[in-house]
Amino acid sequence: MKAPGKAWLEFQSVPSPDEREGKTIFTATAYFAPRGFWGFIYWYALWPFHKFIFAGLARGIASRARVLQHDF
């Protein structure tokens, strides 16, 4: 993808701190290092859309993980 800056995603899953065995906290974090003025405009103009898209991505991955967990 071409963008006015460098972008990457970080995925993290860690065991839940409570006592429920088998539960995991999953997070997806989007990073963007803008290049110049247009990089900042790009990021802040598209931030609401990215928030929606990445939240859906995280939910989809977590949902798929639950399905795969029950297959084993």
PDB file of N, CA, C, O and CB in Angstrom:
ATOM      1  N   MET A   1       0.843  -1.179   0.000  1.00  0.00           N
ATOM      2  CA  MET A   1       0.000   0.000   0.000  1.00  0.00           C
ATOM      3  C   MET A   1       0.889   1.244   0.000  1.00  0.00           C
ATOM      4  O   MET A   1       1.871   1.315   0.739  1.00  0.00           O
ATOM      5  CB  MET A   1      -0.959  -0.003   1.222  1.00  0.00           C
ATOM      6  N   LYS A   2       0.546   2.193  -0.811  1.00  0.00           N
ATOM      7  CA  LYS A   2       1.290   3.450  -0.839  1.00  0.00           C
ATOM      8  C   LYS A   2       0.626   4.423   0.127  1.00  0.00           C
ATOM      9  O   LYS A   2      -0.588   4.623   0.096  1.00  0.00           O
ATOM     10  CB  LYS A   2       1.347   4.045  -2.286  1.00  0.00           C
ATOM     11  N   ALA A   3       1.434   5.014   0.971  1.00  0.00           N
ATOM     12  CA  ALA A   3       0.947   5.997   1.935  1.00  0.00           C
ATOM     13  C   ALA A   3       2.065   7.002   2.193  1.00  0.00           C
ATOM     14  O   ALA A   3       3.240   6.683   2.012  1.00  0.00           O
ATOM     15  CB  ALA A   3       0.483   5.311   3.269  1.00  0.00           C
ATOM     16  N   PRO A   4       1.707   8.212   2.614  1.00  0.00           N
ATOM     17  CA  PRO A   4       2.733   9.218   2.896  1.00  0.00           C
ATOM     18  C   PRO A   4       3.370   9.001   4.269  1.00  0.00           C
ATOM     19  O   PRO A   4       3.281   9.850   5.157  1.00  0.00           O
ATOM     20  CB  PRO A   4       2.130  10.623   2.817  1.00  0.00           C
ATOM     21  N   GLY A   5       3.999   7.868   4.414  1.00  0.00           N
ATOM     22  CA  GLY A   5       4.654   7.519   5.671  1.00  0.00           C
ATOM     23  C   GLY A   5       4.800   6.013   5.769  1.00  0.00           C
ATOM     24  O   GLY A   5       4.496   5.281   4.827  1.00  0.00           O
ATOM     25  N   LYS A   6       5.264   5.565   6.914  1.00  0.00           N
ATOM     26  CA  LYS A   6       5.464   4.138   7.139  1.00  0.00           C
ATOM     27  C   LYS A   6       4.384   3.639   8.096  1.00  0.00           C
ATOM     28  O   LYS A   6       4.144   4.245   9.140  1.00  0.00           O
ATOM     29  CB  LYS A   6       6.891   3.851   7.707  1.00  0.00           C
ATOM     30  N   ALA A   7       3.727   2.521   7.731  1.00  0.00           N
ATOM     31  CA  ALA A   7       2.643   1.985   8.543  1.00  0.00           C
ATOM     32  C   ALA A   7       2.892   0.512   8.840  1.00  0.00           C
ATOM     33  O   ALA A   7       3.444  -0.214   8.013  1.00  0.00           O
ATOM     34  CB  ALA A   7       1.287   2.171   7.836  1.00  0.00           C
ATOM     35  N   TRP A   8       2.481   0.082  10.027  1.00  0.00           N
ATOM     36  CA  TRP A   8       2.571  -1.336  10.375  1.00  0.00           C
ATOM     37  C   TRP A   8       1.528  -1.661  11.436  1.00  0.00           C
ATOM     38  O   TRP A   8       1.030  -0.782  12.139  1.00  0.00           O
ATOM     39  CB  TRP A   8       3.998  -1.699  10.877  1.00  0.00           C
ATOM     40  N   LEU A   9       1.218  -2.936  11.530  1.00  0.00           N
ATOM     41  CA  LEU A   9       0.267  -3.441  12.518  1.00  0.00           C
ATOM     42  C   LEU A   9       1.009  -4.320  13.516  1.00  0.00           C
ATOM     43  O   LEU A   9       1.951  -5.030  13.163  1.00  0.00           O
ATOM     44  CB  LEU A   9      -0.888  -4.233  11.834  1.00  0.00           C
ATOM     45  N   GLU A  10       0.571  -4.258  14.753  1.00  0.00           N
ATOM     46  CA  GLU A  10       1.119  -5.134  15.789  1.00  0.00           C
ATOM     47  C   GLU A  10      -0.041  -5.909  16.397  1.00  0.00           C
ATOM     48  O   GLU A  10      -1.054  -5.327  16.784  1.00  0.00           O
ATOM     49  CB  GLU A  10       1.899  -4.318  16.889  1.00  0.00           C
ATOM     50  N   PHE A  11       0.113  -7.222  16.477  1.00  0.00           N
ATOM     51  CA  PHE A  11      -0.887  -8.075  17.098  1.00  0.00           C
ATOM     52  C   PHE A  11      -0.281  -8.653  18.358  1.00  0.00           C
ATOM     53  O   PHE A  11       0.883  -9.054  18.374  1.00  0.00           O
ATOM     54  CB  PHE A  11      -1.365  -9.200  16.131  1.00  0.00           C
ATOM     55  N   GLN A  12      -1.082  -8.696  19.421  1.00  0.00           N
ATOM     56  CA  GLN A  12      -0.592  -9.235  20.682  1.00  0.00           C
ATOM     57  C   GLN A  12      -1.703 -10.042  21.341  1.00  0.00           C
ATOM     58  O   GLN A  12      -2.857  -9.615  21.375  1.00  0.00           O
ATOM     59  CB  GLN A  12      -0.099  -8.100  21.623  1.00  0.00           C
ATOM     60  N   SER A  13      -1.351 -11.194  21.856  1.00  0.00           N
ATOM     61  CA  SER A  13      -2.299 -11.982  22.640  1.00  0.00           C
ATOM     62  C   SER A  13      -1.595 -12.436  23.904  1.00  0.00           C
ATOM     63  O   SER A  13      -0.489 -12.974  23.864  1.00  0.00           O
ATOM     64  CB  SER A  13      -2.846 -13.204  21.828  1.00  0.00           C
ATOM     65  N   VAL A  14      -2.260 -12.207  25.023  1.00  0.00           N
ATOM     66  CA  VAL A  14      -1.703 -12.583  26.322  1.00  0.00           C
ATOM     67  C   VAL A  14      -2.793 -13.270  27.135  1.00  0.00           C
ATOM     68  O   VAL A  14      -3.974 -12.960  26.975  1.00  0.00           O
ATOM     69  CB  VAL A  14      -1.139 -11.337  27.083  1.00  0.00           C
ATOM     70  N   PRO A  15      -2.407 -14.199  28.006  1.00  0.00           N
ATOM     71  CA  PRO A  15      -3.408 -14.849  28.856  1.00  0.00           C
ATOM     72  C   PRO A  15      -4.135 -13.814  29.724  1.00  0.00           C
ATOM     73  O   PRO A  15      -3.527 -12.857  30.203  1.00  0.00           O
ATOM     74  CB  PRO A  15      -2.744 -15.924  29.748  1.00  0.00           C
ATOM     75  N   SER A  16      -5.418 -14.014  29.915  1.00  0.00           N
ATOM     76  CA  SER A  16      -6.216 -13.123  30.746  1.00  0.00           C
ATOM     77  C   SER A  16      -5.735 -13.184  32.194  1.00  0.00           C
ATOM     78  O   SER A  16      -5.421 -14.268  32.684  1.00  0.00           O
ATOM     79  CB  SER A  16      -7.711 -13.489  30.657  1.00  0.00           C
ATOM     80  N   PRO A  17      -5.669 -12.048  32.889  1.00  0.00           N
ATOM     81  CA  PRO A  17      -5.173 -12.060  34.261  1.00  0.00           C
ATOM     82  C   PRO A  17      -6.151 -12.676  35.275  1.00  0.00           C
ATOM     83  O   PRO A  17      -5.754 -13.005  36.393  1.00  0.00           O
ATOM     84  CB  PRO A  17      -4.847 -10.658  34.676  1.00  0.00           C
ATOM     85  N   ASP A  18      -7.402 -12.829  34.897  1.00  0.00           N
ATOM     86  CA  ASP A  18      -8.340 -13.431  35.844  1.00  0.00           C
ATOM     87  C   ASP A  18      -8.198 -14.947  35.859  1.00  0.00           C
ATOM     88  O   ASP A  18      -7.356 -15.501  35.152  1.00  0.00           O
ATOM     89  CB  ASP A  18      -9.781 -13.040  35.496  1.00  0.00           C
ATOM     90  N   GLU A  19      -8.984 -15.593  36.630  1.00  0.00           N
ATOM     91  CA  GLU A  19      -8.827 -17.030  36.880  1.00  0.00           C
ATOM     92  C   GLU A  19      -9.451 -17.926  35.807  1.00  0.00           C
ATOM     93  O   GLU A  19      -9.312 -19.146  35.887  1.00  0.00           O
ATOM     94  CB  GLU A  19      -9.429 -17.368  38.205  1.00  0.00           C
ATOM     95  N   ARG A  20     -10.121 -17.368  34.824  1.00  0.00           N
ATOM     96  CA  ARG A  20     -10.781 -18.182  33.800  1.00  0.00           C
ATOM     97  C   ARG A  20      -9.744 -18.789  32.870  1.00  0.00           C
ATOM     98  O   ARG A  20      -9.082 -18.078  32.114  1.00  0.00           O
ATOM     99  CB  ARG A  20     -11.794 -17.340  32.996  1.00  0.00           C
ATOM    100  N   GLU A  21      -9.609 -20.083  32.929  1.00  0.00           N
ATOM    101  CA  GLU A  21      -8.610 -20.757  32.102  1.00  0.00           C
ATOM    102  C   GLU A  21      -9.018 -20.726  30.633  1.00  0.00           C
ATOM    103  O   GLU A  21     -10.195 -20.861  30.299  1.00  0.00           O
ATOM    104  CB  GLU A  21      -8.415 -22.209  32.568  1.00  0.00           C
ATOM    105  N   GLY A  22      -8.051 -20.551  29.785  1.00  0.00           N
ATOM    106  CA  GLY A  22      -8.303 -20.586  28.356  1.00  0.00           C
ATOM    107  C   GLY A  22      -8.721 -19.259  27.749  1.00  0.00           C
ATOM    108  O   GLY A  22      -8.966 -19.195  26.544  1.00  0.00           O
ATOM    109  N   LYS A  23      -8.810 -18.206  28.535  1.00  0.00           N
ATOM    110  CA  LYS A  23      -9.189 -16.898  28.001  1.00  0.00           C
ATOM    111  C   LYS A  23      -7.940 -16.109  27.648  1.00  0.00           C
ATOM    112  O   LYS A  23      -6.914 -16.220  28.319  1.00  0.00           O
ATOM    113  CB  LYS A  23     -10.056 -16.116  29.014  1.00  0.00           C
ATOM    114  N   THR A  24      -8.031 -15.315  26.598  1.00  0.00           N
ATOM    115  CA  THR A  24      -6.902 -14.547  26.103  1.00  0.00           C
ATOM    116  C   THR A  24      -7.337 -13.127  25.789  1.00  0.00           C
ATOM    117  O   THR A  24      -8.451 -12.905  25.314  1.00  0.00           O
ATOM    118  CB  THR A  24      -6.294 -15.211  24.863  1.00  0.00           C
ATOM    119  N   ILE A  25      -6.469 -12.173  26.052  1.00  0.00           N
ATOM    120  CA  ILE A  25      -6.707 -10.776  25.667  1.00  0.00           C
ATOM    121  C   ILE A  25      -5.962 -10.557  24.358  1.00  0.00           C
ATOM    122  O   ILE A  25      -4.749 -10.755  24.284  1.00  0.00           O
ATOM    123  CB  ILE A  25      -6.229  -9.752  26.794  1.00  0.00           C
ATOM    124  N   PHE A  26      -6.693 -10.147  23.330  1.00  0.00           N
ATOM    125  CA  PHE A  26      -6.117  -9.936  22.005  1.00  0.00           C
ATOM    126  C   PHE A  26      -6.205  -8.459  21.656  1.00  0.00           C
ATOM    127  O   PHE A  26      -7.267  -7.852  21.792  1.00  0.00           O
ATOM    128  CB  PHE A  26      -6.840 -10.799  20.934  1.00  0.00           C
ATOM    129  N   THR A  27      -5.105  -7.881  21.212  1.00  0.00           N
ATOM    130  CA  THR A  27      -5.110  -6.485  20.776  1.00  0.00           C
ATOM    131  C   THR A  27      -4.448  -6.366  19.407  1.00  0.00           C
ATOM    132  O   THR A  27      -3.508  -7.093  19.084  1.00  0.00           O
ATOM    133  CB  THR A  27      -4.388  -5.585  21.808  1.00  0.00           C
ATOM    134  N   ALA A  28      -4.955  -5.444  18.625  1.00  0.00           N
ATOM    135  CA  ALA A  28      -4.360  -5.094  17.334  1.00  0.00           C
ATOM    136  C   ALA A  28      -4.096  -3.592  17.376  1.00  0.00           C
ATOM    137  O   ALA A  28      -5.018  -2.805  17.589  1.00  0.00           O
ATOM    138  CB  ALA A  28      -5.303  -5.495  16.111  1.00  0.00           C
ATOM    139  N   THR A  29      -2.848  -3.195  17.175  1.00  0.00           N
ATOM    140  CA  THR A  29      -2.468  -1.790  17.238  1.00  0.00           C
ATOM    141  C   THR A  29      -1.912  -1.371  15.889  1.00  0.00           C
ATOM    142  O   THR A  29      -1.048  -2.038  15.320  1.00  0.00           O
ATOM    143  CB  THR A  29      -1.432  -1.538  18.365  1.00  0.00           C
ATOM    144  N   ALA A  30      -2.424  -0.250  15.385  1.00  0.00           N
ATOM    145  CA  ALA A  30      -1.941   0.309  14.121  1.00  0.00           C
ATOM    146  C   ALA A  30      -0.973   1.442  14.431  1.00  0.00           C
ATOM    147  O   ALA A  30      -1.271   2.320  15.240  1.00  0.00           O
ATOM    148  CB  ALA A  30      -3.125   0.815  13.231  1.00  0.00           C
ATOM    149  N   TYR A  31       0.173   1.415  13.789  1.00  0.00           N
ATOM    150  CA  TYR A  31       1.175   2.465  13.937  1.00  0.00           C
ATOM    151  C   TYR A  31       1.358   3.160  12.590  1.00  0.00           C
ATOM    152  O   TYR A  31       1.261   2.535  11.534  1.00  0.00           O
ATOM    153  CB  TYR A  31       2.530   1.884  14.456  1.00  0.00           C
ATOM    154  N   PHE A  32       1.623   4.459  12.650  1.00  0.00           N
ATOM    155  CA  PHE A  32       1.884   5.207  11.429  1.00  0.00           C
ATOM    156  C   PHE A  32       2.901   6.289  11.734  1.00  0.00           C
ATOM    157  O   PHE A  32       2.699   7.112  12.627  1.00  0.00           O
ATOM    158  CB  PHE A  32       0.580   5.818  10.851  1.00  0.00           C
ATOM    159  N   ALA A  33       3.988   6.283  10.992  1.00  0.00           N
ATOM    160  CA  ALA A  33       5.011   7.317  11.098  1.00  0.00           C
ATOM    161  C   ALA A  33       4.861   8.208   9.867  1.00  0.00           C
ATOM    162  O   ALA A  33       5.372   7.875   8.798  1.00  0.00           O
ATOM    163  CB  ALA A  33       6.469   6.699  11.201  1.00  0.00           C
ATOM    164  N   PRO A  34       4.163   9.338  10.008  1.00  0.00           N
ATOM    165  CA  PRO A  34       3.885  10.176   8.843  1.00  0.00           C
ATOM    166  C   PRO A  34       5.145  10.800   8.272  1.00  0.00           C
ATOM    167  O   PRO A  34       6.108  11.086   8.984  1.00  0.00           O
ATOM    168  CB  PRO A  34       2.902  11.262   9.206  1.00  0.00           C
ATOM    169  N   ARG A  35       5.104  11.001   6.956  1.00  0.00           N
ATOM    170  CA  ARG A  35       6.200  11.661   6.258  1.00  0.00           C
ATOM    171  C   ARG A  35       5.684  13.024   5.795  1.00  0.00           C
ATOM    172  O   ARG A  35       4.938  13.121   4.821  1.00  0.00           O
ATOM    173  CB  ARG A  35       6.726  10.793   5.044  1.00  0.00           C
ATOM    174  N   GLY A  36       6.087  14.054   6.500  1.00  0.00           N
ATOM    175  CA  GLY A  36       5.720  15.413   6.127  1.00  0.00           C
ATOM    176  C   GLY A  36       4.294  15.791   6.488  1.00  0.00           C
ATOM    177  O   GLY A  36       3.562  15.036   7.128  1.00  0.00           O
ATOM    178  N   PHE A  37       3.932  16.975   6.058  1.00  0.00           N
ATOM    179  CA  PHE A  37       2.615  17.548   6.335  1.00  0.00           C
ATOM    180  C   PHE A  37       1.492  16.663   5.816  1.00  0.00           C
ATOM    181  O   PHE A  37       0.516  16.433   6.531  1.00  0.00           O
ATOM    182  CB  PHE A  37       2.504  18.931   5.719  1.00  0.00           C
ATOM    183  N   TRP A  38       1.605  16.158   4.584  1.00  0.00           N
ATOM    184  CA  TRP A  38       0.534  15.349   4.001  1.00  0.00           C
ATOM    185  C   TRP A  38       0.381  14.004   4.705  1.00  0.00           C
ATOM    186  O   TRP A  38      -0.699  13.413   4.694  1.00  0.00           O
ATOM    187  CB  TRP A  38       0.797  15.125   2.523  1.00  0.00           C
ATOM    188  N   GLY A  39       1.448  13.528   5.308  1.00  0.00           N
ATOM    189  CA  GLY A  39       1.348  12.310   6.100  1.00  0.00           C
ATOM    190  C   GLY A  39       0.458  12.504   7.318  1.00  0.00           C
ATOM    191  O   GLY A  39      -0.346  11.633   7.650  1.00  0.00           O
ATOM    192  N   PHE A  40       0.602  13.650   7.987  1.00  0.00           N
ATOM    193  CA  PHE A  40      -0.260  13.952   9.136  1.00  0.00           C
ATOM    194  C   PHE A  40      -1.707  14.150   8.696  1.00  0.00           C
ATOM    195  O   PHE A  40      -2.626  13.671   9.360  1.00  0.00           O
ATOM    196  CB  PHE A  40       0.242  15.206   9.869  1.00  0.00           C
ATOM    197  N   ILE A  41      -1.913  14.844   7.593  1.00  0.00           N
ATOM    198  CA  ILE A  41      -3.272  15.048   7.075  1.00  0.00           C
ATOM    199  C   ILE A  41      -3.902  13.702   6.739  1.00  0.00           C
ATOM    200  O   ILE A  41      -5.055  13.450   7.089  1.00  0.00           O
ATOM    201  CB  ILE A  41      -3.256  15.968   5.823  1.00  0.00           C
ATOM    202  N   TYR A  42      -3.162  12.853   6.071  1.00  0.00           N
ATOM    203  CA  TYR A  42      -3.647  11.519   5.708  1.00  0.00           C
ATOM    204  C   TYR A  42      -4.093  10.752   6.947  1.00  0.00           C
ATOM    205  O   TYR A  42      -5.204  10.225   6.990  1.00  0.00           O
ATOM    206  CB  TYR A  42      -2.556  10.732   4.962  1.00  0.00           C
ATOM    207  N   TRP A  43      -3.221  10.690   7.959  1.00  0.00           N
ATOM    208  CA  TRP A  43      -3.520   9.885   9.149  1.00  0.00           C
ATOM    209  C   TRP A  43      -4.755  10.408   9.879  1.00  0.00           C
ATOM    210  O   TRP A  43      -5.652   9.633  10.208  1.00  0.00           O
ATOM    211  CB  TRP A  43      -2.316   9.873  10.102  1.00  0.00           C
ATOM    212  N   TYR A  44      -4.810  11.704  10.133  1.00  0.00           N
ATOM    213  CA  TYR A  44      -5.938  12.238  10.899  1.00  0.00           C
ATOM    214  C   TYR A  44      -7.230  12.265  10.096  1.00  0.00           C
ATOM    215  O   TYR A  44      -8.314  12.175  10.672  1.00  0.00           O
ATOM    216  CB  TYR A  44      -5.618  13.633  11.384  1.00  0.00           C
ATOM    217  N   ALA A  45      -7.136  12.386   8.784  1.00  0.00           N
ATOM    218  CA  ALA A  45      -8.351  12.358   7.956  1.00  0.00           C
ATOM    219  C   ALA A  45      -8.949  10.953   7.897  1.00  0.00           C
ATOM    220  O   ALA A  45     -10.170  10.794   7.868  1.00  0.00           O
ATOM    221  CB  ALA A  45      -8.042  12.856   6.533  1.00  0.00           C
ATOM    222  N   LEU A  46      -8.087   9.938   7.879  1.00  0.00           N
ATOM    223  CA  LEU A  46      -8.572   8.562   7.749  1.00  0.00           C
ATOM    224  C   LEU A  46      -8.663   7.819   9.072  1.00  0.00           C
ATOM    225  O   LEU A  46      -9.098   6.667   9.094  1.00  0.00           O
ATOM    226  CB  LEU A  46      -7.681   7.802   6.824  1.00  0.00           C
ATOM    227  N   TRP A  47      -8.263   8.448  10.182  1.00  0.00           N
ATOM    228  CA  TRP A  47      -8.273   7.778  11.475  1.00  0.00           C
ATOM    229  C   TRP A  47      -9.635   7.183  11.837  1.00  0.00           C
ATOM    230  O   TRP A  47      -9.668   6.037  12.284  1.00  0.00           O
ATOM    231  CB  TRP A  47      -7.849   8.743  12.542  1.00  0.00           C
ATOM    232  N   PRO A  48     -10.763   7.888  11.675  1.00  0.00           N
ATOM    233  CA  PRO A  48     -12.041   7.275  12.039  1.00  0.00           C
ATOM    234  C   PRO A  48     -12.337   5.994  11.241  1.00  0.00           C
ATOM    235  O   PRO A  48     -12.893   5.041  11.788  1.00  0.00           O
ATOM    236  CB  PRO A  48     -13.163   8.276  11.829  1.00  0.00           C
ATOM    237  N   PHE A  49     -11.976   5.971   9.982  1.00  0.00           N
ATOM    238  CA  PHE A  49     -12.202   4.783   9.151  1.00  0.00           C
ATOM    239  C   PHE A  49     -11.273   3.646   9.557  1.00  0.00           C
ATOM    240  O   PHE A  49     -11.684   2.488   9.627  1.00  0.00           O
ATOM    241  CB  PHE A  49     -12.002   5.120   7.667  1.00  0.00           C
ATOM    242  N   HIS A  50     -10.016   3.990   9.823  1.00  0.00           N
ATOM    243  CA  HIS A  50      -9.067   2.970  10.259  1.00  0.00           C
ATOM    244  C   HIS A  50      -9.500   2.357  11.589  1.00  0.00           C
ATOM    245  O   HIS A  50      -9.390   1.146  11.782  1.00  0.00           O
ATOM    246  CB  HIS A  50      -7.659   3.568  10.384  1.00  0.00           C
ATOM    247  N   LYS A  51      -9.989   3.188  12.499  1.00  0.00           N
ATOM    248  CA  LYS A  51     -10.447   2.678  13.797  1.00  0.00           C
ATOM    249  C   LYS A  51     -11.543   1.634  13.598  1.00  0.00           C
ATOM    250  O   LYS A  51     -11.518   0.578  14.229  1.00  0.00           O
ATOM    251  CB  LYS A  51     -10.963   3.836  14.689  1.00  0.00           C
ATOM    252  N   PHE A  52     -12.481   1.921  12.742  1.00  0.00           N
ATOM    253  CA  PHE A  52     -13.582   1.000  12.448  1.00  0.00           C
ATOM    254  C   PHE A  52     -13.060  -0.289  11.793  1.00  0.00           C
ATOM    255  O   PHE A  52     -13.444  -1.391  12.186  1.00  0.00           O
ATOM    256  CB  PHE A  52     -14.621   1.682  11.527  1.00  0.00           C
ATOM    257  N   ILE A  53     -12.200  -0.143  10.812  1.00  0.00           N
ATOM    258  CA  ILE A  53     -11.668  -1.302  10.079  1.00  0.00           C
ATOM    259  C   ILE A  53     -10.823  -2.192  10.986  1.00  0.00           C
ATOM    260  O   ILE A  53     -10.982  -3.412  10.972  1.00  0.00           O
ATOM    261  CB  ILE A  53     -10.830  -0.838   8.878  1.00  0.00           C
ATOM    262  N   PHE A  54      -9.923  -1.597  11.775  1.00  0.00           N
ATOM    263  CA  PHE A  54      -9.044  -2.399  12.623  1.00  0.00           C
ATOM    264  C   PHE A  54      -9.795  -3.050  13.770  1.00  0.00           C
ATOM    265  O   PHE A  54      -9.438  -4.151  14.190  1.00  0.00           O
ATOM    266  CB  PHE A  54      -7.924  -1.543  13.168  1.00  0.00           C
ATOM    267  N   ALA A  55     -10.825  -2.398  14.285  1.00  0.00           N
ATOM    268  CA  ALA A  55     -11.643  -3.026  15.334  1.00  0.00           C
ATOM    269  C   ALA A  55     -12.343  -4.256  14.764  1.00  0.00           C
ATOM    270  O   ALA A  55     -12.411  -5.293  15.423  1.00  0.00           O
ATOM    271  CB  ALA A  55     -12.689  -2.018  15.909  1.00  0.00           C
ATOM    272  N   GLY A  56     -12.861  -4.145  13.551  1.00  0.00           N
ATOM    273  CA  GLY A  56     -13.492  -5.292  12.894  1.00  0.00           C
ATOM    274  C   GLY A  56     -12.490  -6.405  12.609  1.00  0.00           C
ATOM    275  O   GLY A  56     -12.812  -7.586  12.734  1.00  0.00           O
ATOM    276  N   LEU A  57     -11.286  -6.026  12.230  1.00  0.00           N
ATOM    277  CA  LEU A  57     -10.231  -7.005  11.982  1.00  0.00           C
ATOM    278  C   LEU A  57      -9.913  -7.779  13.254  1.00  0.00           C
ATOM    279  O   LEU A  57      -9.800  -9.004  13.227  1.00  0.00           O
ATOM    280  CB  LEU A  57      -8.967  -6.315  11.448  1.00  0.00           C
ATOM    281  N   ALA A  58      -9.771  -7.071  14.359  1.00  0.00           N
ATOM    282  CA  ALA A  58      -9.469  -7.727  15.636  1.00  0.00           C
ATOM    283  C   ALA A  58     -10.604  -8.655  16.055  1.00  0.00           C
ATOM    284  O   ALA A  58     -10.355  -9.770  16.511  1.00  0.00           O
ATOM    285  CB  ALA A  58      -9.213  -6.679  16.732  1.00  0.00           C
ATOM    286  N   ARG A  59     -11.841  -8.207  15.905  1.00  0.00           N
ATOM    287  CA  ARG A  59     -12.988  -9.065  16.241  1.00  0.00           C
ATOM    288  C   ARG A  59     -13.016 -10.302  15.358  1.00  0.00           C
ATOM    289  O   ARG A  59     -13.297 -11.398  15.844  1.00  0.00           O
ATOM    290  CB  ARG A  59     -14.309  -8.287  16.096  1.00  0.00           C
ATOM    291  N   GLY A  60     -12.731 -10.148  14.081  1.00  0.00           N
ATOM    292  CA  GLY A  60     -12.721 -11.279  13.156  1.00  0.00           C
ATOM    293  C   GLY A  60     -11.651 -12.303  13.500  1.00  0.00           C
ATOM    294  O   GLY A  60     -11.903 -13.507  13.455  1.00  0.00           O
ATOM    295  N   ILE A  61     -10.463 -11.832  13.842  1.00  0.00           N
ATOM    296  CA  ILE A  61      -9.383 -12.742  14.215  1.00  0.00           C
ATOM    297  C   ILE A  61      -9.738 -13.471  15.508  1.00  0.00           C
ATOM    298  O   ILE A  61      -9.535 -14.681  15.610  1.00  0.00           O
ATOM    299  CB  ILE A  61      -8.051 -11.973  14.376  1.00  0.00           C
ATOM    300  N   ALA A  62     -10.267 -12.748  16.496  1.00  0.00           N
ATOM    301  CA  ALA A  62     -10.647 -13.373  17.766  1.00  0.00           C
ATOM    302  C   ALA A  62     -11.765 -14.392  17.553  1.00  0.00           C
ATOM    303  O   ALA A  62     -11.753 -15.463  18.159  1.00  0.00           O
ATOM    304  CB  ALA A  62     -11.091 -12.303  18.782  1.00  0.00           C
ATOM    305  N   SER A  63     -12.718 -14.063  16.704  1.00  0.00           N
ATOM    306  CA  SER A  63     -13.810 -14.989  16.416  1.00  0.00           C
ATOM    307  C   SER A  63     -13.292 -16.266  15.759  1.00  0.00           C
ATOM    308  O   SER A  63     -13.701 -17.371  16.118  1.00  0.00           O
ATOM    309  CB  SER A  63     -14.849 -14.320  15.517  1.00  0.00           C
ATOM    310  N   ARG A  64     -12.404 -16.105  14.808  1.00  0.00           N
ATOM    311  CA  ARG A  64     -11.822 -17.272  14.121  1.00  0.00           C
ATOM    312  C   ARG A  64     -11.011 -18.127  15.096  1.00  0.00           C
ATOM    313  O   ARG A  64     -11.025 -19.354  15.006  1.00  0.00           O
ATOM    314  CB  ARG A  64     -10.926 -16.817  12.941  1.00  0.00           C
ATOM    315  N   ALA A  65     -10.316 -17.490  16.010  1.00  0.00           N
ATOM    316  CA  ALA A  65      -9.536 -18.235  17.013  1.00  0.00           C
ATOM    317  C   ALA A  65     -10.459 -19.060  17.904  1.00  0.00           C
ATOM    318  O   ALA A  65     -10.128 -20.191  18.261  1.00  0.00           O
ATOM    319  CB  ALA A  65      -8.689 -17.267  17.876  1.00  0.00           C
ATOM    320  N   ARG A  66     -11.633 -18.491  18.271  1.00  0.00           N
ATOM    321  CA  ARG A  66     -12.584 -19.253  19.085  1.00  0.00           C
ATOM    322  C   ARG A  66     -13.095 -20.467  18.328  1.00  0.00           C
ATOM    323  O   ARG A  66     -13.237 -21.542  18.912  1.00  0.00           O
ATOM    324  CB  ARG A  66     -13.760 -18.368  19.511  1.00  0.00           C
ATOM    325  N   VAL A  67     -13.375 -20.314  17.034  1.00  0.00           N
ATOM    326  CA  VAL A  67     -13.846 -21.422  16.216  1.00  0.00           C
ATOM    327  C   VAL A  67     -12.773 -22.503  16.135  1.00  0.00           C
ATOM    328  O   VAL A  67     -13.072 -23.687  16.297  1.00  0.00           O
ATOM    329  CB  VAL A  67     -14.231 -20.933  14.806  1.00  0.00           C
ATOM    330  N   LEU A  68     -11.541 -22.109  15.887  1.00  0.00           N
ATOM    331  CA  LEU A  68     -10.455 -23.076  15.779  1.00  0.00           C
ATOM    332  C   LEU A  68     -10.193 -23.768  17.109  1.00  0.00           C
ATOM    333  O   LEU A  68      -9.823 -24.942  17.126  1.00  0.00           O
ATOM    334  CB  LEU A  68      -9.187 -22.393  15.289  1.00  0.00           C
ATOM    335  N   GLN A  69     -10.373 -23.075  18.208  1.00  0.00           N
ATOM    336  CA  GLN A  69     -10.171 -23.671  19.528  1.00  0.00           C
ATOM    337  C   GLN A  69     -11.147 -24.826  19.744  1.00  0.00           C
ATOM    338  O   GLN A  69     -10.780 -25.852  20.317  1.00  0.00           O
ATOM    339  CB  GLN A  69     -10.341 -22.609  20.637  1.00  0.00           C
ATOM    340  N   HIS A  70     -12.375 -24.662  19.291  1.00  0.00           N
ATOM    341  CA  HIS A  70     -13.389 -25.706  19.493  1.00  0.00           C
ATOM    342  C   HIS A  70     -13.229 -26.872  18.535  1.00  0.00           C
ATOM    343  O   HIS A  70     -13.822 -27.930  18.747  1.00  0.00           O
ATOM    344  CB  HIS A  70     -14.771 -25.120  19.339  1.00  0.00           C
ATOM    345  N   ASP A  71     -12.436 -26.697  17.480  1.00  0.00           N
ATOM    346  CA  ASP A  71     -12.193 -27.797  16.533  1.00  0.00           C
ATOM    347  C   ASP A  71     -11.209 -28.809  17.089  1.00  0.00           C
ATOM    348  O   ASP A  71     -11.130 -29.931  16.590  1.00  0.00           O
ATOM    349  CB  ASP A  71     -11.673 -27.253  15.207  1.00  0.00           C
ATOM    350  N   PHE A  72     -10.455 -28.429  18.118  1.00  0.00           N
ATOM    351  CA  PHE A  72      -9.443 -29.348  18.660  1.00  0.00           C
ATOM    352  C   PHE A  72      -9.918 -30.051  19.880  1.00  0.00           C
ATOM    353  O   PHE A  72      -9.184 -30.856  20.453  1.00  0.00           O
ATOM    354  CB  PHE A  72      -8.181 -28.620  18.978  1.00  0.00           C
TER     355      PHE A  72
END
